[in-house]
């Protein structure tokens, strides 16, 4: 729905918003990677020591 609303405003108005989304997407992907790595390390340590 949000994307449809952005298209309604026109392509020129969407471009800055899409750039911000791409930047946010990169940071969210990095954060998700760190979380998965930490959860994996936690699971390994719990399996080894319990």
N, C-alpha and C positions, 0 to 999 in steps of 0.2 A: 504494500500500500504506500509506503514511504517513497519508493522509487517511482511509482505512478504519479504521485503528487509532485515530485521533482521534475518529471518529464513535462508535466502540465505548465511549469514555470518557464520552460524553454531551455534549449541546449546551452546557451551562453551562461545562464545562471547556475547550471548544474556543474560546470567544469570545476570551479573552486571547491565545491562540496565533495566531488569525486576525488580530488587531490588529497583532501583532508582524510577521507575514508581510506585511501591507499596508505597514507602515513600511519593511521591508526591501526590498520590491518597488519602492517609490519610489526608494530610493537605488540599487538595482541598475539601474533604468532610466536614471537620471541618469549613472551610471558608464558604462553601455553607450553612451549618446549621446556622451559625451566621447571614449570610445575610437574610435567610428566617425568622429567629426569629426577627431581627430588622425590616424587612418589615412588619411582622405581628403586632408587637407592634405599628408601625407607623399607620397602617391601623386601628387598634382598637382605638388609641387615636384620630385620625381624625374623626372616626365615632361617638365617644362619645362627642367630643367637638365642632363638626360642625353641 
